[in-house]
Amino acid sequence: MHVHAAPASPASGKGANRGPHEGALVRGVENRTQAVLRFSLVATLAYVAITFIAGLRAHSLALLSEAGHNASDFLALLLSFAAVYFQTRPADHSKTFGYQRAGVMAAFINAATLILISLWIGFEAIHRLSAPVTVHPRLMMIVAAAGVVMNGVIAALLWGVARDVNMRSAFLHMAGDTLSTAAVIAGGAGILFTGQNWIDPVLSLIIAALILWSSIGIVRETLNILLEGTPHGVALPDIRAGMEAVEGVLNVHDLHCWSLGSQSRALACHVTIDDIPPSESACILEKLNHLLKDHYNICHTTIQFEHTNCQVLDGCVVPLEEMASDPSHHHHGHAH
């Protein structure tokens, strides 16, 4: 007999199996997140316009780089806002796991866009090193000072709601902007006191490297989720050893673990047990689910039991030809 354990947590979308009080808290956090993102969008768009115009007037590549960086931040925040909305939508028959990966996809697009922008900034900076352009450092410093204040406030607000990779990528955008804008102030001061215009493109290269460094980590994390890789910090040998240590479990195989979203994990496997009735195997299943939830934060599990006397091929799958020739195979019991 094969016993298929139903998932420990049904894929019924966000808010499933939550009490009224917990559901209200979750909705409150989501509303706060959306309010923070709305404010961030308006402030960032205004600063992009100011920085772009000031960069043209000051002939500063560093300021134009900041304008491009902040334009990408606006798109990143817009994607994050859309992702937060989609993540709140419940699962249905066509999206059985809900929209948990909407935020992951937004983070991946944000980070990939930033990588392209950092490469453009680097290319333009190298060009300016060979053909320096006179800049206006005072205007650079004034605009950058306003940017430090704005980006710093937004980064602080986003840090308060950065619970997943989507919001963390948005926070990294704004935190990186705060540091790079502060560097523009330092660069403007250097140009003002020394008259060396090469400071501007060198500063742009530093900003580009900072953008590239922060973006690559997000791309790697989101790609691992989208490709259904084993979650970061999870070791399958440890999970297998833990499960096989549960009383009644003889063997664990066909073990798979992946991320549904940046905060939720799923697991599927086959577990070999003695030839016992399904009612007696329920306690084994309960122990396994408790182990996976408490020690590995895996709340969505699909566990298939197999008994030691099962004549199996590739995980208890009997060929159709054998089933057709042996009527007894038609009566294998399945419990879901």
N, C-alpha and C positions, 0 to 999 in steps of 0.2 A: 504494500500500500504506500502511496506517496501522499504526504500531507503538505499542502502549500499553506504557509502561514500568511494570513492577510497582513498588509502593512500596519506597522505599529501606529503610524499617524496617517490618516487618509489624506490624499492629495486634494484637499478641498479648498485650497486657496488660503490666503492670509486671513487670520482670524478664526480659522476652524478650530473647534474644540476649546475655545477660550471662554472663560466666564464673562459675565457682563462687566465686572469691574476691570478685568484685564483688557477686554475689548475696548473699553472707554479710554484706558491709558494709551493703548496702541493708536487709536484714532487721534488722541491729543498730540502724540509725538508726530504723527504724520501731518497733522494740520500745522504744527509748528515748523516742520521741515519745509512745507510748501510756502509758508509765510516768509521764511528766511530766504528761500530761493527767489521769490518774487522781488523782495528788496534788493537782493544781489544782482538780479537781471537788470533792473532799472538803473542802479548805480553804476554797474559795469558798462552799460551801453553809453551812458553820459560821459564816462571817463574815456572810453574809446574815441569818441568824437573829439574831445578836448585834446587828447594826446596826439591824435593824428594831425590835427590842424597845427598844434604847437610844434610837432616834429618837422613838418614842412617849413614852417617859418624859421625854426632854429637850425635847419639843415642837419638835424641830429638823427643818425641811424639808430642810436640807442633808444631815442623816444619813439621813432617809427617802429622799432622792434617791440617796444612796450605796447604800442597801439595794436600791432598784429597779435602779440601774445594775449592781450586783453580781449581782442575780437574772438580769438579761439576760446578764451574763458567764457565769453558770453554764450557762444554756441555750446560749450561744455555744460554750463549752468542750465541752458535751455533743454538740452538732452536729459540732464539729471532731473529736471522738473517733470518732463514727460515720463521719464522712467518711474519716478515716484508715483505718478498718477496710475500708470499701468500696473505697478506692483500691488496697488491696493485693490485691483479688480480680482474677484473670486475666480477660482477654477471652474471650468465647465466641461461639457462633453467633448469639445474640440481642443481645449487646452487643459488637459487633465492635471497638469502640474501648476496651472495658473500662469502668471507672467513674471515669475521670480527672476528670470534671466534678462528682463528688460533693462534693469540697472546695470547688469554685467555688460550687455551690448553697448549701452551708452558710455560706460567707462572705457571700453575698448576703442570705440570711435574717437572719444576725446583724446586718449593717449596717443593713438596713431596720428591724429591730426597735429598734435603738438610735436611729434617727432619730425613731421614734414616741415613745420614752421621753424624748428630749431636748425634743420639743415639749410633752409633758405637764409636764415639770419647769419649762419656761419659763412655761407658762400658770399653773401653781400659784404660781410665784415672783412673777409680776406681781400675782396676787390678794393675796399676803401683803404686798406693798409697800403696798397700799391698806388692809390690815387686819393690822398687825403682831401677831405672837404672841411672848410671852415664852419664851425658850429657856434651857437650862441649859448654859452653855459648858464647864464642867469635864467633864461627861459626854461632850459632843461631842468634846473634845480627847483624852480617854482612849481612846475607841472608835476615833477616827480614827488615833491613833498606832499602834494594833494593826493597823489596815487598811493603813497605809503599809508596815509590815514585811511583812505577808502578801502584799500585791499586788506589792511590789517583788521579793520572792523568786520569786513565780510568773512575773512579767514577765521576770526574768533567765533562768529556766529555759526559758520559751517562746522567748526570743530565740535560745537555743542550738539550737533545732530548727525555727526559722521559715524553711523552705525554699520554701514556696509561699504563694499568696494566702490559703488556708485558715488556715494557722498564723500568717501575718502578721496576719490580722484578729483572731485570738485574742490575739496579742501586743499589738496596738494597744488592745484592750479593757483588758487588765491594766495597760499602761503609762499609759493615760488614767486608770484608777482610781487608780494610785499618785499621779499629779499632783493629781487632784481631791481625794483624801483628804488630801494634804498641805495643800491649800487650805482644807479644813475645819478643820484644826488652826489655821491662821493666822486664819481667821474666828472660831473659838472664842476665841482669845486677844484678838482685837479686841473682841468682845462683852464678854469678862470685864473688860477694862480701861476700856472706854468706856461700856458699858451700852446701846449702840445696837443694837437688835434687827433693824434694817433690813439689817445686814451679812449675816444668814443668807440672805434671799431674793436679795440681790445676788450672793452667793457661788454660790447655786444657778443663777442665770442664766449665770454664767461657766462652771460645770460643764456646763450644757446646751449652751452654745456649743462647748465643747471636744469633747463627745460628737458633736455634729452635724458639726463640721469633719472629725473623723477618720473618720466613717462615710460621708460623701458620696464620698470618694475611693475607698473599697472598693466602694461600689455602682456607681460609674462603671466601674471596672476589671472587675468581675464581669459587669456587663451587657454590656460589649463582648465578653467571651468567650462568654456565653450566646447572644448575637445573632450570633455568628460574624463579628465585625468583624475588621479587620486588626489584628494584635497591636501593642501599644504599642511604639514605637520602630522599627517596620518601615515602609519606604516602598516601595510597589509599583513606582514608576518606577525606583528604584535597583536592585531585584531584576531587573526587565526589562532594564535596561541591562547589568547584570552577566552575565545569561544570554546576551544577544545578542552579548556580547564573546567568548564561547566559540567557538573555531574550528569551523566547520561549521554554526553556527546562523544562519539567515537572518532569522527573525522569531519573536517570542514574543507570543502573544495568548491570550484567554480565561484570563487569569491571576487566580488566586484564592489568598489566603493567610489562614489562620484559626488559632485556638488550639484544640487538643483539650482541654487543661487549662491550668493556670496556668504550667506549665513545658514544655509540648510544643506544637510548631507543625506545621501541615500545609500543603501546597501542591499545587495542581493547575493545569495549563496545557496549551496546545497549542504545539508548537514546529515551525516550518517548517524543513526541511533539504532538501538536494539529493536527487534520486531515486537513492538508493544502497541496497544490500541491508541487511537488518536486522543482519547480522553486522558490517557496517562502521559502523553507527550506534551500536554498543554503547559505543565509546570516547567518543562525544559524550555519551551518557547518563551515563557514569561521571563525566565532567568536570562536568556540570551538578549531579549529586548532591553531589560534593565541594564545589563552590562554595556550594551552598545550605546544606550542613551546616557548613562551616568559617566562612563569613562571615555567615550569617543564623540559625544555630542551627535550621535546618529539617531534620528528620530523616525525616519521613514525606512522600514525594512521589509524585504520580501525573502522569507526563509522557506526553502523546500526541504522537508524531511524525507530521508530514504532509509529503509531498514537494511540490516546486514545481509539478509537473504535475498535481496532484490537482484535479479539477473539483469544487469544493466549494460547498456552500450551508450557511451557519451552522456552520462548523467541521467540514467533511468529513462532513456528514450528507446523504446523498442521499435525495431524496423516494421514498416507497414506490412511487408510480406509475412513476417512472423506472426503479427497480430491476425492476419487473414487466415493463417493456417491453424492458429490456436485460439479457439473461442474463449478460453479462460482469460485472455488478456483484455477482453471486452468488459470485464467486470472489476477492473482495478478501481478502488475507491479513491476519490479526490475530495479533500476538504479545503475550502477556501475561507 
